[in-house]
Amino acid sequence: MFGMGAPELLVILVLVVLIFGAGKIPELGKGIGEGISNFKKGLRDGNGDDASRLPGDGQGPQNHS
């Protein structure tokens, strides 16, 4: 896995715990999981016609000056 062994992963885990604290890690995991779920839902529900959801006529950027 990218040339990373158990010692490297352990160092990364220790750094994450030191930076975020043990109490924040579950919240962090939940937020990442929700973000991935929303991303997958957006991919599944998207129809590829993003211009129809944008304001304007869909002809590109508008200058509002």
ZABA-478603 format. One record per residue: residue number from 1; y, z negated, x negated of N, C-alpha, C, CB in turn; residue in three letters. Coordinates in pm, 1 decimal. Glycine has a CB too. Layout:
N
+-----+----------+----------+----------+----------+----------+----------+----------+----------+----------+----------+----------+----------+------+
|  nr |     n.yy |     n.zz |     n.xx |    ca.yy |    ca.zz |    ca.xx |     c.yy |     c.zz |     c.xx |    cb.yy |    cb.zz |    cb.xx | rest |
+-----+----------+----------+----------+----------+----------+----------+----------+----------+----------+----------+----------+----------+------+
| NUM |        Y |        Z |        X |        Y |        Z |        X |        Y |        Z |        X |        Y |        Z |        X |  ALA |
...
+-----+----------+----------+----------+----------+----------+----------+----------+----------+----------+----------+----------+----------+------+
//
This chain:
65
+-----+----------+----------+----------+----------+----------+----------+----------+----------+----------+----------+----------+----------+------+
|  nr |     n.yy |     n.zz |     n.xx |    ca.yy |    ca.zz |    ca.xx |     c.yy |     c.zz |     c.xx |    cb.yy |    cb.zz |    cb.xx | rest |
+-----+----------+----------+----------+----------+----------+----------+----------+----------+----------+----------+----------+----------+------+
|   1 |   -117.8 |      0.0 |    -85.1 |      0.0 |      0.0 |      0.0 |    123.5 |      0.0 |    -89.3 |      0.1 |   -122.5 |     96.6 |  MET |
|   2 |    168.3 |    113.0 |   -133.7 |    286.9 |    131.6 |   -216.1 |    277.9 |     53.5 |   -347.0 |    410.7 |     89.7 |   -139.0 |  PHE |
|   3 |    158.8 |     30.6 |   -396.1 |    142.2 |    -40.7 |   -521.1 |    174.8 |   -188.7 |   -510.8 |    227.2 |     21.6 |   -625.5 |  GLY |
|   4 |    177.3 |   -242.1 |   -389.4 |    209.2 |   -382.9 |   -369.6 |     81.2 |   -459.9 |   -343.7 |    308.9 |   -401.8 |   -253.0 |  MET |
|   5 |     60.8 |   -563.7 |   -418.8 |    -56.2 |   -646.7 |   -400.4 |    -20.2 |   -775.6 |   -329.1 |   -121.4 |   -676.6 |   -533.7 |  GLY |
|   6 |   -115.2 |   -866.5 |   -325.7 |    -95.3 |   -994.5 |   -259.1 |     18.0 |  -1076.6 |   -321.5 |   -223.7 |  -1074.0 |   -262.6 |  ALA |
|   7 |     30.9 |  -1081.6 |   -453.6 |    141.9 |  -1162.2 |   -509.6 |    279.5 |  -1110.8 |   -469.3 |    132.7 |  -1165.0 |   -661.1 |  PRO |
|   8 |    296.5 |   -980.7 |   -465.8 |    425.6 |   -924.2 |   -427.0 |    457.2 |   -954.5 |   -280.7 |    426.9 |   -772.8 |   -450.9 |  GLU |
|   9 |    356.5 |   -938.2 |   -194.8 |    376.9 |   -966.4 |    -52.5 |    406.3 |  -1114.3 |    -29.8 |    253.7 |   -924.0 |     28.9 |  LEU |
|  10 |    342.8 |  -1201.6 |   -107.6 |    368.1 |  -1344.1 |    -96.2 |    511.5 |  -1377.6 |   -137.4 |    268.6 |  -1422.5 |   -181.6 |  LEU |
|  11 |    561.3 |  -1314.6 |   -242.8 |    699.8 |  -1336.5 |   -285.0 |    796.5 |  -1290.0 |   -176.5 |    728.7 |  -1262.7 |   -417.5 |  VAL |
|  12 |    769.5 |  -1176.3 |   -116.1 |    855.3 |  -1126.1 |     -8.5 |    853.7 |  -1222.0 |    110.0 |    810.1 |   -985.4 |     36.0 |  ILE |
|  13 |    736.7 |  -1272.2 |    145.9 |    725.8 |  -1367.0 |    256.5 |    804.4 |  -1494.2 |    228.1 |    579.4 |  -1401.0 |    283.1 |  LEU |
|  14 |    795.6 |  -1546.2 |    106.9 |    870.4 |  -1666.1 |     69.3 |   1020.0 |  -1640.2 |     77.0 |    831.7 |  -1712.0 |    -72.1 |  VAL |
|  15 |   1064.9 |  -1525.0 |     31.3 |   1207.6 |  -1491.0 |     38.6 |   1255.7 |  -1482.6 |    183.5 |   1234.3 |  -1357.8 |    -33.1 |  LEU |
|  16 |   1175.0 |  -1423.4 |    269.4 |   1212.2 |  -1413.0 |    410.9 |   1224.6 |  -1551.6 |    472.1 |   1108.7 |  -1329.0 |    488.9 |  VAL |
|  17 |   1130.4 |  -1639.6 |    442.0 |   1136.3 |  -1775.8 |    494.7 |   1259.6 |  -1848.7 |    441.8 |   1008.6 |  -1853.5 |    457.8 |  VAL |
|  18 |   1291.9 |  -1829.3 |    315.1 |   1409.9 |  -1894.9 |    258.4 |   1539.0 |  -1842.4 |    317.7 |   1412.5 |  -1877.3 |    108.7 |  LEU |
|  19 |   1545.6 |  -1712.9 |    341.8 |   1669.0 |  -1652.0 |    393.1 |   1689.3 |  -1685.0 |    540.8 |   1665.8 |  -1499.5 |    373.3 |  ILE |
|  20 |   1585.8 |  -1665.7 |    622.7 |   1601.0 |  -1680.0 |    767.6 |   1560.9 |  -1817.9 |    818.5 |   1519.2 |  -1575.2 |    837.9 |  PHE |
|  21 |   1481.5 |  -1889.9 |    745.6 |   1432.6 |  -2018.6 |    792.4 |   1308.6 |  -2000.2 |    878.0 |   1541.1 |  -2092.3 |    871.1 |  GLY |
|  22 |   1224.8 |  -2101.2 |    879.3 |   1097.2 |  -2090.5 |    950.7 |   1115.9 |  -2078.8 |   1101.5 |   1010.2 |  -2210.7 |    919.5 |  ALA |
|  23 |   1222.7 |  -2135.8 |   1155.1 |   1246.1 |  -2131.8 |   1299.4 |   1292.4 |  -1996.5 |   1349.8 |   1346.9 |  -2234.7 |   1336.7 |  GLY |
|  24 |   1355.7 |  -1918.0 |   1264.9 |   1410.7 |  -1788.0 |   1307.1 |   1309.2 |  -1675.0 |   1300.3 |   1529.8 |  -1752.5 |   1221.6 |  LYS |
|  25 |   1200.5 |  -1693.3 |   1228.5 |   1104.4 |  -1584.2 |   1209.2 |   1043.2 |  -1538.1 |   1341.8 |    993.5 |  -1628.2 |   1113.5 |  ILE |
|  26 |   1002.3 |  -1628.4 |   1433.7 |    951.0 |  -1578.9 |   1562.3 |   1055.0 |  -1500.3 |   1642.2 |    901.4 |  -1695.2 |   1645.8 |  PRO |
|  27 |   1180.7 |  -1545.4 |   1638.2 |   1287.0 |  -1472.6 |   1707.2 |   1307.4 |  -1334.7 |   1645.5 |   1418.0 |  -1552.2 |   1703.1 |  GLU |
|  28 |   1299.6 |  -1329.7 |   1513.8 |   1314.4 |  -1202.9 |   1442.4 |   1202.1 |  -1107.0 |   1481.5 |   1314.7 |  -1226.1 |   1289.5 |  LEU |
|  29 |   1079.7 |  -1157.6 |   1484.6 |    965.4 |  -1075.1 |   1523.9 |    977.3 |  -1026.2 |   1666.8 |    836.4 |  -1152.8 |   1507.3 |  GLY |
|  30 |   1024.2 |  -1113.7 |   1755.4 |   1041.8 |  -1075.3 |   1896.0 |   1145.7 |   -964.8 |   1909.6 |   1083.1 |  -1196.9 |   1980.4 |  LYS |
|  31 |   1255.8 |   -979.3 |   1837.7 |   1361.2 |   -877.4 |   1843.1 |   1314.3 |   -743.7 |   1789.9 |   1482.1 |   -923.0 |   1764.9 |  GLY |
|  32 |   1239.0 |   -746.1 |   1680.7 |   1186.4 |   -621.1 |   1624.9 |   1087.2 |   -558.0 |   1722.1 |   1119.0 |   -646.3 |   1487.6 |  ILE |
|  33 |   1001.5 |   -640.8 |   1781.9 |    904.1 |   -589.0 |   1879.1 |    971.1 |   -526.7 |   2000.5 |    811.3 |   -700.2 |   1924.1 |  GLY |
|  34 |   1074.9 |   -592.6 |   2051.5 |   1147.6 |   -537.4 |   2166.4 |   1216.9 |   -407.0 |   2128.8 |   1250.8 |   -638.9 |   2218.9 |  GLU |
|  35 |   1271.1 |   -401.8 |   2008.2 |   1336.4 |   -278.6 |   1963.8 |   1239.4 |   -162.8 |   1953.5 |   1403.3 |   -300.3 |   1830.3 |  GLY |
|  36 |   1120.9 |   -188.8 |   1900.5 |   1019.0 |    -84.4 |   1890.2 |    974.8 |    -40.3 |   2029.4 |    897.5 |   -134.2 |   1808.2 |  ILE |
|  37 |    956.8 |   -137.2 |   2121.5 |    916.9 |   -103.5 |   2257.8 |   1021.6 |    -16.9 |   2326.1 |    892.9 |   -230.3 |   2338.9 |  SER |
|  38 |   1149.2 |    -53.1 |   2310.3 |   1256.3 |     27.1 |   2370.4 |   1262.3 |    166.7 |   2310.2 |   1390.9 |    -42.6 |   2352.7 |  ASN |
|  39 |   1239.4 |    175.4 |   2180.3 |   1239.7 |    306.2 |   2114.5 |   1127.5 |    393.5 |   2167.7 |   1226.5 |    290.3 |   1962.7 |  PHE |
|  40 |   1007.4 |    337.1 |   2179.2 |    894.1 |    414.2 |   2232.1 |    917.6 |    454.1 |   2377.2 |    764.2 |    333.3 |   2220.6 |  LYS |
|  41 |    976.0 |    364.1 |   2455.3 |   1005.5 |    395.6 |   2595.7 |   1106.9 |    509.3 |   2603.6 |   1059.1 |    270.2 |   2670.3 |  LYS |
|  42 |   1207.5 |    505.4 |   2517.1 |   1306.9 |    612.3 |   2514.7 |   1246.3 |    746.0 |   2477.1 |   1417.7 |    578.1 |   2418.6 |  GLY |
|  43 |   1153.3 |    744.8 |   2382.6 |   1085.7 |    869.0 |   2345.7 |   1001.2 |    921.9 |   2460.1 |    998.7 |    847.7 |   2222.6 |  LEU |
|  44 |    933.5 |    830.7 |   2528.0 |    844.3 |    871.4 |   2637.1 |    923.7 |    920.4 |   2758.0 |    753.2 |    754.8 |   2678.0 |  ARG |
|  45 |   1032.9 |    852.7 |   2791.3 |   1111.0 |    886.7 |   2910.0 |   1212.8 |    996.9 |   2885.9 |   1181.4 |    765.0 |   2960.5 |  ASP |
|  46 |   1245.9 |   1023.7 |   2761.6 |   1346.9 |   1125.2 |   2730.1 |   1298.8 |   1263.9 |   2767.7 |   1382.7 |   1121.2 |   2581.8 |  GLY |
|  47 |   1393.3 |   1346.3 |   2811.1 |   1356.5 |   1482.6 |   2849.0 |   1408.6 |   1584.6 |   2748.2 |   1409.9 |   1515.0 |   2988.2 |  ASN |
|  48 |   1472.4 |   1539.2 |   2642.4 |   1519.6 |   1630.5 |   2539.4 |   1655.9 |   1691.3 |   2568.4 |   1420.7 |   1739.3 |   2521.0 |  GLY |
|  49 |   1711.5 |   1669.5 |   2686.7 |   1840.2 |   1726.0 |   2724.6 |   1945.6 |   1615.8 |   2718.1 |   1834.2 |   1789.4 |   2867.0 |  ASP |
|  50 |   1979.7 |   1573.0 |   2598.0 |   2073.4 |   1463.7 |   2580.0 |   2215.9 |   1503.7 |   2614.6 |   2067.4 |   1413.7 |   2438.5 |  ASP |
|  51 |   2250.0 |   1629.9 |   2609.2 |   2386.2 |   1674.9 |   2638.6 |   2423.8 |   1647.7 |   2783.7 |   2400.6 |   1824.0 |   2608.2 |  ALA |
|  52 |   2326.0 |   1643.7 |   2873.7 |   2356.5 |   1620.6 |   3014.7 |   2401.4 |   1476.6 |   3038.9 |   2234.5 |   1652.6 |   3101.1 |  SER |
|  53 |   2370.6 |   1384.0 |   2948.4 |   2409.7 |   1245.2 |   2966.0 |   2542.3 |   1213.0 |   2898.8 |   2302.6 |   1154.8 |   2912.4 |  ARG |
|  54 |   2598.7 |   1305.3 |   2824.2 |   2723.9 |   1281.7 |   2755.3 |   2841.6 |   1318.6 |   2844.5 |   2728.8 |   1360.8 |   2624.8 |  LEU |
|  55 |   2955.0 |   1247.5 |   2828.8 |   3072.7 |   1285.6 |   2907.3 |   3125.3 |   1422.1 |   2862.8 |   3183.5 |   1179.0 |   2894.0 |  PRO |
|  56 |   3187.8 |   1490.4 |   2952.5 |   3243.0 |   1622.0 |   2919.8 |   3152.8 |   1732.9 |   2970.4 |   3263.2 |   1635.9 |   2768.9 |  GLY |
|  57 |   3176.5 |   1852.8 |   2918.9 |   3101.4 |   1969.1 |   2966.5 |   2982.5 |   2003.8 |   2877.4 |   3193.1 |   2088.4 |   2976.2 |  ASP |
|  58 |   2956.9 |   1924.1 |   2776.2 |   2843.4 |   1950.2 |   2689.0 |   2868.5 |   2059.1 |   2587.3 |   2725.6 |   1986.2 |   2770.3 |  GLY |
|  59 |   2994.7 |   2094.3 |   2567.1 |   3029.3 |   2202.8 |   2475.4 |   3067.3 |   2152.3 |   2337.7 |   3142.4 |   2284.5 |   2532.0 |  GLN |
|  60 |   3038.0 |   2026.9 |   2306.0 |   3066.7 |   1975.9 |   2173.5 |   3172.6 |   1869.9 |   2173.9 |   3107.7 |   2086.1 |   2084.2 |  GLY |
|  61 |   3222.1 |   1834.2 |   2055.8 |   3321.4 |   1726.3 |   2044.6 |   3451.5 |   1762.8 |   2113.0 |   3348.2 |   1693.3 |   1898.2 |  PRO |
|  62 |   3516.4 |   1660.7 |   2165.6 |   3642.9 |   1681.6 |   2234.2 |   3752.8 |   1611.3 |   2157.1 |   3636.6 |   1630.7 |   2380.2 |  GLN |
|  63 |   3870.3 |   1666.8 |   2157.3 |   3985.8 |   1607.1 |   2092.3 |   4073.3 |   1545.7 |   2199.8 |   4064.8 |   1712.0 |   2008.0 |  ASN |
|  64 |   4084.6 |   1412.0 |   2200.5 |   4160.0 |   1342.4 |   2304.1 |   4300.1 |   1305.3 |   2258.7 |   4086.2 |   1218.3 |   2347.0 |  HIS |
|  65 |   4362.3 |   1382.2 |   2171.4 |   4496.9 |   1345.3 |   2124.8 |   4604.5 |   1417.4 |   2199.3 |   4511.5 |   1373.1 |   1978.3 |  SER |
+-----+----------+----------+----------+----------+----------+----------+----------+----------+----------+----------+----------+----------+------+
//
